[in-house]
Amino acid sequence: MIQGLQVTLSATELQQLCTQRAEHHRERAAFYKNQHDTLRAAIRSAQYTGADPKGTLRRQHADHLLASQELDFIASHLDMEERYQLDRHDMQRLGVCNGNGYSGTDEDIPF
């Protein structure tokens, strides 16, 4: 008996979701690195006081880079003969849904 919200995916489906989400995180990491580099150039040309936006952007870049590496690792170490049960937390991690429910369209899901 399965308790709670869970879905079952083939290894191929899960691998595809992991790979897609890893790519999303690589894109976000590149975005934050670019924002950080742009901000650094702007700060050099002006006096700046206040919070630490560079630190925030560095952390966002690092967080997304680590997430992409984790998902790439998972995708490359799946037993392709198995099926995997995902709960809501797993689906959120893979970008299938967000904290408030489904976050995309039917075309976004590969199954």
N, C-alpha and C positions, 0 to 999 in steps of 0.2 A: 504494500500500500504506500503510495506517495502522499506525503503530507505537505501542504503548502503549494505555492506556485512553482512548478518546475516544468521544463520542456526537455524533450529528448532530441538530440542532434546526432547526425552521423559525424564521424571524425572529419570527413571532407567538409561538411558544412561548418563545423567548429573551426577548422583550419582556415577556411575562407574568412570567417568573421574575425579571427585573431589577426590575420594578415591585413585585412582592411582597416581594422582599428589601429594596428601598429603604424600603418601608413598615415592615418589621421594624426597620430601622436608625433610622427616625424615632421609632418607639415606644421603642426602647432609649435614644435620645438624650433623649427626654422623661423617661423613668424616671430616668436619671442626673442630669438637671437637677433633678428633684424631690428626689432623694436628697441632692443637694448643698445645695439650699435648706433642706431639713429639718435636715441636719447643721449648717449655718451657724447656724440658729436655736438648736439644742441647744448648740452651742459658746458662743454668746453668753451663755447662761444658766448655764454651768458652766466651771470652769477645765479646760483641756485641754492636755496635753502629749503628745508622741509623734510618730508619722509624719505624713504629710500626706494625710489622707483627702479633704479638700476638693479638693486638687490632682488626686488620682486620679480623683475623680468628674468634675471639669472635663475631664480628658483623655478619659475614657470618653465623655462627652457629645460632645465635639468629634470624636472618632474615628468615632462612629456617625453624626453629622450629615454628616461628609465622605463616609462610605461611602454614605449615602443619596443625596447629591448626585451622586456618581460613577455610581451605578446608574441614577438618573433620566436623566443625560446619555446613558449608553449606550442605554437604552431608547428615548430620543427620536431617536437617530441611527443606528438600524439600517436597513440596506437590506432592505426588507420582501419583496423578490423573491429574496433569498438564503437559503441554509441555512448554519448555523454549526456548526463542530466544536468541542466542548468537551473539554478534558482534565480529569483529576481535580482539579487546582488550580482550574480555572474552576468546576467543579461545587461545590467547597467554598465558593468565594467567593459563589456563588448560593444556598448553603444546601441544596443537593440532598443532599450527604453531608458528613460531618465527617471528621476525621483518622483515625477508626477504621472508616469505612464509612458506609453509608446512615443518615441521621439521622431519618427520618420514616416515614410510612405511605404506602401507595399513593395515598390520597386527597389527600396533600400535593402530589403532582406533577401538573401540569396536562396531561400528555400520556400 
